[in-house]
Amino acid sequence: MPTLHLTLETCPPGPPGAQLTGRGINFRVYAEAAERVTLCVFDQTGREELARHAMPECTDGIWHGCLPGAGEGLVYGYRVDGPYLPAQGLRFNPNKLLLDPYARALQGELVWDDALYGYDYQMPDAVGDAAGFDARDSAPFVPKAVVVPEDFDWQGDAPPRVPWRDTVLYELHVRGFSRLRKDLLEEQRGGYRALGAAATIAHLRALGVTAVELLPIHSFVRDRRLKQLGLTNYWGYNTLAWFAPDAAYGSREDLKRAIRELHKAGIEVILDVVYNHSGEGDELGPTLSLRGFGNAEYYRLQARDPSRYINDTGCGNTLNFQNPRVIQLVMDSLRHWVSIYHVDGFRFDLGVTLGREATGFDPGAGFFDALLQDPVLSRVKLIIEPWDIGPDGTQIGRHAAGFAEWNGLARDGIRRYWRGDALARGPLATCLQGSADRFDHHRRRPWASINFITAHDGFTLQDLVSYAHKHNAANGEHNRDGCQDNDSANWGTEGATRDPAILLH
C-alpha cells in the first residue's frame, strides 16, 4: 500500500461511494444527521487499523473528502459521531465500524460478537434507552469495504433482449443448483463458475429456458440465531451490501464470466434483489451499516415510539423509501448491476414495500416513477413480487405499466386444477388468458402477469407432486416454517415411491 497523507483533502460533492481518480480516491457517504464522519483505513487483511481521517466537508447530507496517493485495493470503513438517543430514533455510535453502503467488494466476514451492537447486548431492555450505549469496538468483527477497479473483457457482450412474450424464467439458487451435479468439474460446483459452464447451458437450453433468475447474490448476513443453531442463512434474503456479489459463490470475475457465457447462448440473467429491508434486523439487531449512518433516515420508525421499527417485511426492519437518498441508493445499485455486470433485469422481493408512502401503498410511488423513467433501468426486465406483510399487503395487478408481477393467484389456480379440486376450471381459464380481471389496465400486455407453478417459497416441484403435507424437520424449526398449504397431492403415498401407478399419475 502506498504511503497515505495524514489528512483527507477536500473534493467536490458528487455521487456516494469510493471513486478512483488520477490523484487518489474520493470518498463520499450519506449521514445527514451526523456530527462527524471518520474514514478508517486498514491493512490488506482488514485486521489492523492503520489510520483515521476526519471527513472534511458535508454538502446536502453527504460527507466527502479525497485521500491523495490512495489506489485500488485500499481497505476501509467508517465511524460516525452523533447523538445516541434511541427514543428519538438516533443511534450514532463511533465505536461501531460501519460498512460503506456503496461497497463494491468486501474484505473479511461478519463474526458474531456482542461488540457488534450499539447497545449492551446483555441488556436488551436498554435498547431504547441512551443509558444502554455500548463502547466496545466492533472493527475486529465486521467486514470492510475494498476499493476495486471494474475493468473486464466482455468480448463484445450484448444483452439478448428476449421479448417478454417468448420469455421462460428458471429460478435457481447459485449453490443449490449445481453443488451435486456430476456433469460439472468439482471446482465449478456450487458457485458462479457453474452458471457459465457448457453443461449448464446445454441443460438450460434443453429445458427451453430463456432467462435464469438468480436467488439473492448480494453480500448477505448469516443470522446469529441460525449460527448458534449450527445452521446458516441459505437463501440470502438478508442483504448487507447492495453493490457487492457474495464471495461465498466465487469472485466478481467468475460472475461476470458466467453472465458473458450465458449471454452468448442467448440466455438472460435476472437478479432477485432485496431492497425492502437490510440485514441489520430490528431494534435489537447489530449496527453494521445503515443504522450507524442514519437510523431515522434509512429506516421507517414507529411514530409513537421511534426506538422501534415498522416491520412490514417480517424481517425486523423496513427501508424508508420516502427518503430520496434511500431511492438514490437503490437506483445506483440497480444501475451498477446493469452497467458493471450486464444483468438483464430484476425481481424485487416484497415489492409492495418499495411503494409504501405515508398513506400506504401507491402504484405511483416515487421509487416506481424513478425506475420507469430511468434511461438505463426502464429498458431491462422489471418484475415485482406484489405483496408484503404490511397493511393491504397483497397488491396483485395494481402496479404500473412497465412492470411484470408474480401472479400468485395463477400459481394457486394451476395447482388446484391439476389436483382435481372442484370449481377449479374457471380460475385456470382466467390465468391462461393473462388474468385480465387484474392486469388489463393502462394498456398492460398479458406478459404483465407472470404465471408460475413453483418458486423458492413453499414446495419444490418434486415435493408438490409427492407430499400432501410439509415435513420441514431437518432445519430444527419443528415444521413451523414455510407455507402451511401448498395445494399439493401425494396421490396415495406420502413421499418417495416406486409405485408406477402413482409415478404416471
Secondary structure, 3 states (H helix, E strand, C coil): CCCCCCCCECCCCCCCEEEECCCEEEEEEECCCCCEEEEEEECCCCCCEEEEEECCEEECCEEEEEEECCCCCCEEEEEEECCEEHHHCEECCCCCCECCCCCCCEECCCCCCHHHCCECCCCHHHCCCHHHECCCCCHHHCCEEECCCCCCCCCCCCCCCCCHHHCCEEEECHHHHHCCCCCCCCCCCCCHHHHCCHHHHHHHHHHCCCEEEECCCEEECCCHHHHHCCCCCCCCCCEEEEEEECHHHCCHHHHHHHHHHHHHCCCEEEEEECCCCCCCCCCCCCCCCHHHHHHHHHECECCCCCCCECCCCCCCCCECCCCHHHHHHHHHHHHHHHHHHCCCEEEECCHHHHHEECCEECCCCHHHHHHHHCCCHHHCEEEECCECCCCCCECCCCCCCCCEEECHHHHHHHHHHHHCCCCCHHHHHHHHCCCHHHHCCCCCCHHHEECCCCCCCCCCHHHHCCCCCCCCCCCCCCCCCCCCCCCCCCCCCCCCCCCHHHHCC
